[in-house]
Each structure stands twice: as C-alpha cells, then as structure tokens.
C-alpha cells in the first residue's frame, strides 16, 4: 500500500539541527504498511544501536514519540517513531481501530525493519512505549527475543482499563456484560450504516467538574502544547468499537519471563501510576530475570509530563541514554 506522507515538518516540537530526519515505511506480518520518522545522528558512522518508539495511545508520531525519538538520536542512537496500524499516516482499514495482537506486532515489525538496515546492529535494538504503548512494549518484549532493552513510560495496560475501568472500579461480570452488550449493539448499527461511529477524542469544551486526569489530557491534546490534526485524541477519537477486543484478551501474561532489560518509569502524581507499579511487580514476581528490571517513579510528575516534559523537564533523558547504552552493547 502506498501511503501519503507529509513532507514538511509538522511536529509539536522543534526540529533538531543535530540529527538527520527522513520518512520511512515498513510492513507488518498482516500486510499493513506503517509510516515512521527516522532520526539519525549527523555524525553517525558504522552500525548503530537503534530504538523504535510508539505512543501514546491515540497519538501520532508527530507528538510525544517523535520527541523521544529525536532526543535519543541526539544522544547517539538511530531511532524511528512510528504510527501504529490504522492510525496517523500508517495504513490499515478501517481507520481508528486497535488490537492487542496487531499493535504488539507493530513493534515487532519495527524490529524487523531496523534489523535489516545496513547502518543498524541487529543485536542492539531497543523499544520505547509511551502510555498505552508502554503496555504494548512490555508485551512485545515478552514475545520478541530480538529486543534487548525496553522502556515503558507513563504506561497503561489497555486490556486492564478496558475490562475493569479506571482503578478497577468496573471490575464485575455485570458491568462487563452491560459494556459488551452496548458494544455489540453498536456493531449492528455500524454494519447497517456501512461506517464506524467515532467515540470522540478528549472532551472539548472542558467541563468545570472534569476529573483531574481529563484536565491533564485536555492540557496536552487540546492546546498548542500537543494538538495535532492527525491525533485521534486531539480530534474524533477511536471508533466506539475500536478497543473491543481488549476486554477479554489480556496482555502481559508472561511478563515475568522477559529476560532482557526493562525500565518502567512513571510520574508520582499520575492518575495512571498504578499501572506501572503493578506491571513491575508482576514482571519481577517469581522471575529469574529480575536483576535487570527497574521501576523509576518521577517526583511530582503527572501523566502527560512524560509526553513532553510538562514544562519542567520531567522526562529523564539522561537516564534513558544510560539505560540503553548499558543494555545495547
């Protein structure tokens, strides 16, 4: 599939003069073509360590993942920030769908692409997943032995939040039944209409009584700080049925068998911090490979502070550089 790729710089962050930037494409094993921004240090030579970055869930590569990728390229890595299947500039029909399987595969396809480049050492590949893609990154690390180092930043476990609600408040058979009943009714409506209804992105205008985490998302996705025309969260959101398969297909089942290095990092004041704390605990529980796992809690940071720094340099890029240099060698 031939994609239409934007040629001008349309990111939510300034272009660095320290790296070269180009658009690239690659495909996953479902035949979906993915679009990515590749960042290469200007003084690069020989085979480099490489990092693939994706997320947040409902964002595009012109937002947080691109910032991470460009910054890590400034620090000596070849990086790509990619749009997942069905979103952004990547292929896949219908649009605005998500899948715990296909989206895990998207990370693996990025590793395929990086492994076959002449300027990448295939034994030195890592990944970074942000927000919902933090969970996908851990899931990919549990499956893909080629991934040597993984960072999950301000992560969500999308299967958990879809099946149980925030803070597991909807964790009952009855509530899940009612949710599935509504989603299946929506499927019939969509089928009759020949199109998929959108669920709506981040609420706008922002209600006065909105929960803090909604205000946090609004401050990023609905303001010049992070708004992007192709971002689902900035605009119409996922399809109503877009995340249906997450309800009964849990990821992270074998996370305690990950042998490679993992850094899980989260803001102390993020509404979502429990996802990282619990995922880390599960990952080291009964594991023979706990020595190269780390949980980093960042003081005073909220969820979106780890998207772009939140105006207070909350993203610990020095730590990320050390982590990847230590584990991609």
N, C-alpha and C positions, 0 to 999 in steps of 0.2 A: 504494500500500500504506500503510495506516495503522499507524503504529508506536506502541508503548507506551513513552512517555518518562518517566523518573523526574523527579519534581518537586522532591524535596528535594535539598539539597546533599550529594552523596556522593563528593566528590573526595578524593584523597590529599593535598591541600594546602589551606590555609585560604582562605576566601573574602575577596577584597579589597573594601574599602569605597570604593575609588577608581573602580570600574567598575560598569556595569550588566551583568547576566547574564540570558540567556534561551535557551531551547531553540528550535532552528530545524530545518527539514528541507529537503532539496533532492533532486533526482534526477539520475542519470547517464544517458548515452545508451543504456544497456542496460535502462533502466526500473527500476533499483534505487533505492529511496528511502534516502537517507543521513541520519543524525541528527548534529547538531552542537550544541555550546555556543557561543553568540556572546557576545563580551565587547566592550563599548563604553565608552569613557571618559565619565565622568559630565558632564564639561564640553564634550562633543563638539558641534560645530556645523558645518553645511555638509557638503560632500563630503570624505570622509576617504580616506587611503591605507589599504589593507586587506591582511591576511595570513591565509592558510589554513595550518593546522598539522595534521600527522598523524604517528603513530608513537608508540613503537617497534613493531616487527613482533611481533604477538601481544599488544599492549597495547590499552588503550581510552582514550578522550578524558578520562576522569576521572583519568588518571595524568600522564605527562610532557607530552603535547601540550597538555593543559589548562593546566598550569603555564606553559608557554611562551606560550600564547595570552593568559592573564590578565595575565602580566607585560608583554607587549608592548602590551596595551591600556592598562595603567597609564602607558605611555610615549607614548600618543597615537594608537595605531592601532586601527581596528576589526578584530577578529580572530575567527576561528572555529577551534575544534578539533573535528575530525570523526572518527567511527568509519568505517573503510572498509567496503566491501561484505562481507557475510557474517559480520560480527563486531559485538560490542557491541550498541548499540541500533539500529544500521542494519539495513536489510532485506537480502534476498538468501538464496536457498535453493539447495542445502543449506548449513548453517552451517559455519563454520570452514574455508572454502576460501580459496585465494589465487590470484591471476592476475596475471602481469606486465602484461597488457593492461588488464584491468578495473581494477586498482589504480592504474595510471597514469591511466586515465580518471577515477577518483575525484577526483584532484587537479584535473583539467580541469573536472569538474562543479562543484567548489567555486569555480573561477574563473567559471564560468557564473553561479552564484548570486550571487557578490559583484558581478559586472559589472552586474547588473540591479537592484541596490538603489539607492534614491534617495539614500542617505547615503554612497555609495562612489563615488570617482572611478575609472572603469573603466580609466584609463591609469596607475593607481597600485596595482597588485596584485602582491603577492609571496607566496611559499610557504616553509614550513619543513618539512623531513622529518627525522625522527629515526630512527636505527638503520636497519632495512630500508627505511623510508620515506624515508631520505636518498637511497638509490639511485633510488627511485620519483620523488622530487622532481627529481633531475637528469634523469631520463628524460622527465618532464613538461616541464621547461624546454627540452629539445631539440626537443619537439614543439609546444609551445604558445607562439606569439609574443606572447600577451597577458600572459604572466608576465614582469615587469620585473626581478625580483630573487629569488634563490633561496639558501636556506641549507640545507646538508646537514650534520647534526650527528651525530657518532659513527656514521657510516653503515656499512651493509652493502650489498654488491652481492649480492642474494639469488640471482640467476642463477649467479653465480660460486661461491658457497658450496654451492649445491645440486648443481652439476655437478662441482665439483672438491674439495669438502670444505674444512675449515679449513686455511689456509696452503697450499692447493692440494695437500694430501697425498694426495688420492684422484684426482688428475688422470691417469687412464688409461682407455683404452677398455674394458679388462677390468672394472675396478671400476665404471664407469658401467653396463656391461651387467648385472652382478650386481645393482646397485641397481634398475635398471629392471625386471629380471626379478622381483624381490621386490615392487615396487610394482604390477606388472601382476597378479601372483598375488593381492595384496590387493584389487585391483579386483573380481576374481571373487568373493572372499569377501564383500565389501561388497554386491555385486549380489545374491548369494544371500540375504544377511541382510536386505536392504532398508534398511540403515543403514550409516553410515560409522564405522569404528573410529577412536577418538582415539589420537593418538600420545603423549599425556602431556605435561604442561607441564614447568616446571623441576623437576628431581628433588627429591623430599622423602620421607624424610629425606635430608639431605645426607651422602654418603659421606665418610669421612675422607680418602680419596685422590682426591677430586674435583679436576679441574683448576681453576686459579685463575679462569678465566672463568665456570665453572659456579658457583663460590662467589660471584662478583660478581653473577651473575643471581639467585641464591638470596637474597642480602642485600637485593635490591630487591623481587623479586616475591613472596617467601615470608615477608616480615616486615611489620610495620605500616608500615614506611617506604614501601612501594609496592604492597602487596597490594590487589587489587580483585576483587570477586566476579564481575565480567564479563570480567576479563582472561584470555585464553587461557593466557598464560604462567604466571599465578598458579594456574591450575586444570588442566583436562584437555588443554590444548594443541590444536594444529591436528589436523585429520584426518590419518591416516597418509599418504593420497594427496593431501593438501591443496596441497602445493607441487610436485607432479609436473611441471607444465608449465614450471617454471623451469629444468629440466635442459637443455633444448635450445632455449630462447628467450632468448638474451642481451639484456639491456637495455644502454643507454649506447653503442650502436653509433655514434651521430652526436653524441656529447657535445662534440666539438671544433668543432661548428657552432653551439653556443649563443652567441648574440650578447649576451644580457642578462647582468647582473652575477650572479656566483656566489661565495659564501663557503662553503668546505668547512672544517669545524672538527672536531678530534678530540683525545682525550686522549693524551698522550705514552706512557702506560703501558697503554693499552687493547690487549687482545689483537687487536682489530679494526682497529687504526690503519692497517694495510697497505691496507685497502680505500680509505680516503680518500687516502692518498699516491698509490696507483696510479690512482685515478679522476681526481685532479687532474692528474697527469702526462699521462694520456690526453686530458684535456679541453683542455690547452694545446698538445698536440703537433700541430704544423702548423696551428694555429689563427690566423686573422686577428683573433680577438677575445679574445686572452689578457690584454689590459691591465686588464680589469675582473673578473679571476678571482683568487681568493686562497685559499691554504691556511694555516690557523691551527692550530698544534699547541699544546695547552694543557699546560704543565708539570705533571708528577706526577699527572695525571688518568687514571683508568681508565674503562672503557666506560660504566658506569652513573652515573658522576659527572656526565655531561652529560644524564642523565634529570632529576635533581632538585637538582643541585649537590653531591651527595655529602657534605653537611655542611661543605663548605669553599668554597661559592660558586664552584664550578668553571665554571658557565655564564656566559659573558662577555656579559651582557645589555647593558652599555654599548656593546660592540662591535656587537651586533645592532641596537641602536637607531640608531647612527651609520650602519651599512651600509644599513639600509632607508630612513632619512631622506635619505641621499645619492642613492639609486638609485630612490626612488619620489617624484620631484619633477618 
